[in-house]
């Protein structure tokens, strides 16, 4: 099992949700800025038990790029 398919599946393609540091790196912004956008509802994200999760597919669609 590789890093993309291990852990919780986010549905299509079996890619697991990203944590803040992974999503921030992919988006090319600081974790702080990404969390601001997530809290404001600008960027698609979900907070579960105090931890923010970002769907790679939804982020790609948001930024209009492919994974």
Backbone torsions as a table, in degrees:
resi	resn	phi	psi	omega
1	UNK	NA	129.9	-179.6
2	UNK	-95.5	177.1	-175.0
3	UNK	-62.5	-31.0	-178.3
4	UNK	-73.8	-27.2	-175.2
5	UNK	-109.7	-1.9	178.9
6	UNK	-80.6	157.0	176.5
7	UNK	79.9	-153.9	-176.3
8	UNK	-73.1	132.7	178.5
9	UNK	-85.7	142.3	177.9
10	UNK	-100.9	16.2	176.7
11	UNK	106.0	-120.8	-176.1
12	UNK	-51.8	134.8	178.7
13	UNK	67.5	-5.1	176.2
14	UNK	68.4	21.6	178.5
15	UNK	-84.6	127.4	-177.6
16	UNK	-72.9	154.4	176.5
17	UNK	-62.5	150.4	177.8
18	UNK	-92.1	146.7	170.4
19	UNK	-82.7	174.6	-174.1
20	UNK	-56.5	-46.4	-176.2
21	UNK	-64.8	-35.9	179.3
22	UNK	-69.3	-45.1	-179.0
23	UNK	-66.3	-40.5	-179.9
24	UNK	-62.9	-42.2	179.1
25	UNK	-62.5	-45.4	-179.6
26	UNK	-64.5	-39.2	-178.4
27	UNK	-77.6	-17.0	-179.2
28	UNK	75.3	34.5	178.0
29	UNK	-137.3	168.5	179.9
30	UNK	-72.0	156.1	176.8
31	UNK	-60.9	-39.3	-179.6
32	UNK	-60.0	-47.2	179.9
33	UNK	-64.7	-42.4	179.0
34	UNK	-60.3	-44.1	179.4
35	UNK	-66.4	-35.5	174.9
36	UNK	-59.7	-47.9	179.5
37	UNK	-63.2	-38.5	179.1
38	UNK	-65.5	-46.0	179.6
39	UNK	-61.8	-36.0	-179.9
40	UNK	-79.9	-9.5	-179.5
41	UNK	81.7	13.1	179.9
42	UNK	-74.2	-44.7	-179.7
43	UNK	-104.9	137.2	179.9
44	UNK	-66.1	125.1	-179.7
45	UNK	-159.8	165.6	178.5
46	UNK	-138.4	135.0	178.7
47	UNK	-104.4	121.3	-179.3
48	UNK	-126.9	118.0	178.5
49	UNK	58.2	36.0	178.8
50	UNK	84.0	1.4	-179.3
51	UNK	-115.5	131.6	178.2
52	UNK	-86.4	137.4	177.0
53	UNK	-125.4	143.1	-177.6
54	UNK	-127.6	126.2	177.6
55	UNK	-77.2	121.3	177.6
56	UNK	-56.1	-39.8	-179.2
57	UNK	-64.7	-42.8	-179.3
58	UNK	-69.7	-36.7	176.6
59	UNK	-65.9	-41.8	178.4
60	UNK	-61.7	-42.4	178.6
61	UNK	-65.8	-41.1	178.9
62	UNK	-58.9	-44.8	-179.5
63	UNK	-87.1	0.5	178.3
64	UNK	56.6	49.4	175.8
65	UNK	-134.0	166.6	176.4
66	UNK	-102.1	154.5	179.1
67	UNK	-79.1	NA	NA
